[in-house]
Amino acid sequence: MTTVAITQARMTSERLPGKILKPLAGQPLLARHLARLSRAGRIDRVVVGSPEGPVSDPIRALCAPLGFPVVDGPEDDVLARFLNAARFAGADIIVRVTSDCPFIDPELVDLVVARRAETGVDYATLDAPGVYPRGLDVEVFTRAALETAAAEAASTHDREHVTPFIRNQPDRFTTQRVAADGAGGAYRLCVDTPADLALAERLYDHFGGDDFGWREVVSVLDARPDWAALNSDVIQKAV
């Protein structure tokens, strides 16, 4: 069984365009994200799924020397993009993350991959909201479930967000929410806005790189509520 992590990346974020190339301790956010993701021991390959056309040239230019393939697909159909990437990589199991998460944690990625394998469900997700900080989110699902979703999902919402077609049909797809000893559920570690980026910059400058775990981040934010307050009023977009 080949397990492939597919991270979706684009340059045209509405609230912070070009955010994935913003520097964090001297390296682009996307490079930090990919370095952390590739440390997961239960992933065989990491692929970047990006919109087709010249809009993604900066992503290709960054990923090529790092050794991460970029697979194109329609900008407004992320589900089709994921299917292209999964087929390209020969994935049996897909790990879905988003590239605006520079604190993605390999320990938690491995946890969800392992739990899905143990139970054999079609779809598993980290029970992140309110349990872990926002921005550590991980979804793991089978290639068969992805193929079905790509063939049948018709709504714009389902195709933009990839997994609602699977998550919202428990009569067709078996699902699991993975919860362990979480902490820091009130914190926000994804980067959607300038305020999110300010916090990410502060934390990366503190650690001096990307070799740290999610618990260490939570400990810093517990000790520095003034840092956590930098983006505490940012409202997460509904999915």
N, C-alpha and C positions, 0 to 999 in steps of 0.2 A: 504493500500500500504506500503510494507516494503522497506525502503531505506537503502542500505548497502554500506558502503565505503570499497572498496577493494584497498589496497595499494600493489604494486608489490615490492618485496624485494629480492635481491640476494647478495651473497658474492663475486661474480666473476666479478665485474666491471673492464673493461679494463684499464681505466685511473687511478683508485684509488681503488684497491682491498680491500675488507673489510671495505669500507668507512662507511657503516651504523652502524658499531660498534665503530667508532671513538668517543672519549668522547667530549661532549660539556657541559661545566660547571658541570662536574662530572657525567654526565649521557650519555649513548650511544646515538648517533644521532637518531637511530631508535626509542628509547624510547621517546626522545623529540618529534619526528614527531608524534608518536601515541598519546601522551598526548595532543598535540595541536589539532589533528584531532578529537579526541573523545569529544572535547568541542563543536563541531558543534551541535546545537540543533535540526536540521532537519535530523540527521542520527540516525537510530535505532541500527545499529551494525557496528563494524569495524572488518574487516578480513584481514589477511596478505596472499598474494598469492606468494608462493616461489617455486623454482625448487625442484623436487623430489630428494630423495637420501640424503646421508650423508653430501653433500655440504651445506645443509641448516640446519644442526644440531645446529649451533650457533644461528640461527634465532629462532628456536623452543625453545632453552634454554632460550633466552631472553624473548620471548613473553608469555610462559606458566605462569610464576608467575605474569605477568602483566594482565593476563586474556584475551589476544587477541588470537583467534584461528589462526593457520597457516594451510592453505590448499595447498597441493602440486599439481604440474602439470609439463608438459614437460618444460625443461629449454629453449628450442629454440622455443616454441610455447606458447607465453604469452597469446594469445587469448584463447587457451584451458584452460590455468591456470585460467583465469578470469571466464570462464564458470563453471569450477569446483567449484570455490569459491562462485559464485552467486547461484548455485544450492544448495550447502552446507548450505548457509545462508538463503535460501528461499527469495532471493531478487526479488522485482518487479522493483525497480529502483536502478541502480548502479552508485556510485560515484567513478570515477577512479582518483587516485593520485599516485605519485611515492615516494618511501621511502627515496630518496635522497634529499627531500625538507624539511629541518628542520624548515622552517619558514612558512609552510603551515598555512593558516589563517582560523579559523572556521567561521568568519564573511563572508568571500568570498565564502566558501563552501556552507553556508546556502543561500547566495544570488543566486548562480547558481541553487541549488536545488529548490528554491522557484520560480525562473523565469521559469524553465522547467515545473514545475507543473501548473503555471498560463497559459502557452501557449499550453501545451500538446504536445510539439514537441518530436520527437524520440531522439534527441541529442541536448545538450546545452553545451557550453564551455565558460569559462572566457576569455574575449578578452584581454589576458595577454601581448603578445609581443608588446612592445612599449607603452603600457598603464599602466601595472603593472610590477613590477620587475619579471624577470624570476625566477621561483621556487615557484610561487603561483598558478600554473596552476591547473585547476579543469575541469573535464569532467563529465557530467551526462547524462545517457542514459537509455533507457528502456531494460528490460530483453528480450523482444521480438526482439529488434534490435540486442542485443548481440547473441541470439540464431541463428538468421539468419546469422550474420557475421561468427560465428563459424562453421556453416554448409556449407557455400558457399565460404568463402575466401580461395584462393588457393596460393597466392603469399607469399613468405617468409616475405616481408615487411609488408603486411597486418596482418600477424599472429604475427609478432614480436611487432608491435606497437598498436595492439588491435583495434583502432577505424578508421583507414583510410578507411576501407571498408564501414563504415557508413558515414563518413564525405564527401567522394568523390562521393557519389551517391545521389545528391539532388532530382533526379527524383523518388527515392525510399524511402528516409528517410528525414523527415522534420528536419531542424536544426536551431539553434539560437546561435548567439554570444552575450554574456552578457557583457555589458559595463556600468560602473557607474563612479564615480568620482575617477579615477585612478591617480596615481602619481608614480614617480621613475622608469619609464619604461626603463631607461638606466642601471639600476642596475641588478646584478645577484646574486640570493639567493639560487640557487640549488647547490649541491655539486657533481661535477664530477671530480675535479682535486685537487691537493694539494693547489693550490692558492684559490680555492673556500672554502676549509676546513679552511684555514688560516683566511679568512674573517668571516666564521661562528663562529669560536672560538673567535675571537675578539668581535663579537656582543653578543654572549652568555655570555662571561665574563663581558661585559658591563652591561647586564640586570640581570645577576646573576641567570638565570633560563629561563623558557619558558612562563612566564605569561606576554606577551606583544603582541601588535598588529602590523599589517603590516605598519600602518602609523608611528608608533614610530620608526620602523626600517628605513623607508625612511627619517625621520627627522634626525636621527643620521648620515646617510650617506650623506645627504645634508650638514650637519655641518662638516663632516670629509671626505673630498674628498680623503685624503690620504688612508683612509680605503677602500673606494670604488675602488680605483686604484689597490688594491691588486689582483683582478681578472678581471679587466676591459679588458684585452687582451685575455681572454679565449674565444675560438670559440665554440658555441653551436653546437652539432651534429644535422644534419638534421633529421627530422622525416617524 
